[in-house]
Amino acid sequence: MSNHNNDDKFLKRAARPQTMAGVMGGFLKMFGMRASDSDLAARWAEIMGADISAVATLAAIKKMRDDKFNIVIRPTNPAYTLQLSYMADDITKRINKYFGYDAVGKISFRK
């Protein structure tokens, strides 16, 4: 008998090419490792791009009970809160791409 786990998710091939961050994030998660929260804060402008980092800063990263993260964002001006709420899906995708797996459970805004 082999020690191979019979999970189908590891036996199936991805239909489309994947990014290295996505592949490595999933691989590291299998071993219980993940990208650093503090690294996300340090690289916020690079990960979010000029359009989001110009109007928002990362205020906090909180781990929730389901092992996902609540990302708290502080707009540079409270008037940008509504605009950022419309961009929440894009922000979630960028952070998940950085971590390499579905890491964001909730995005909150602090004025």
N, C-alpha and C positions, 0 to 999 in steps of 0.2 A: 504494500500500500504506500502511496505517496502522501506527503504532507500537504499536497495541493488543496486549497480551499475550492469548493465547487460553486462559488458565487458566479452567476452568469454575467454580472456586470464587468468582471475582469476578463471574461472570455470573449466578449463581443468587441468587435473592432469599431472604432468611431466612423460614422458615415462621412464626416468632413475632416479635413486637416485641423489639428488643434494647435493652439499657441504653446510655446514652451512653458510659460507661466502656468497655464492650465494643467498641462501634463505633470510638471514638477510639483505643483501644489497638491494635486491628487496623490501623487507618489509619496510626498512628504507626510501627508495626512494619514496615509496607511501606517506610518511609523510613529504617529503621534506628534509630529513636528509641524509647525506652520510659520509663516512669515511673522515678523515681530510687529506688535501694535505700535511700538515707539518708532519703528522704521516707517510705518504709514504716516505718522505725524511729521517726521523729519522730511519725508519725500512728498508731502501733500501737494505742493505746487506742481511737481513733476507728474504725479499720478492723475490729478484732476485736470490739468491743462490750464491755459491762461484764462479761458472763459469762466470757469468756476472758481479758481483760486483767487481771481481778482475781486470777487464779491463775497467770498466766504472763507472762514478758517475753521480748522478742526478744533472743537472745544473739548470733546471727551470721547473715549471709547469705553463702553461698558459691556461686560460679558453678561448675557442673559442666561436663564436656567436651561435653555435648550442648546447651549454651547454656540449660539450665534451672537452677533454683536449688535448693540444699539449704538449707532454712530450719531454723535451730537455735533451739529454744525452751528457756528455762530456767524450770521451775516455781518459784513462790515457796516452795513446800514440796515436798520429794520425794514426799510422799504423793499429790500431784496428778498425777504422771507417768502413772499408769494411766488416770485420767480423761481427760487430754489426749490420750493415744494413741487412745482411743475417739472423740475429737472431731477427729482428724486430717483426715478428709474435709471437715468443715465449715471447718476452718482453711484447707485448700487452696482450697476454693471462694471464701472471702472474699479471700484473697490474689490468686487468679487474677482475680477480679472487679475488684480494685483495679488490677492491671496491665493488664487488658483482654484478656489472652490466657492460654494455658496455660503459665504461667511456673514453677510449682512441680514439681520432679521428685521431691523427697524431703523429708520432715519428720523431723528428729532431735530428741532430747530430751537435755539436759545437766543432770545433777543438781548 
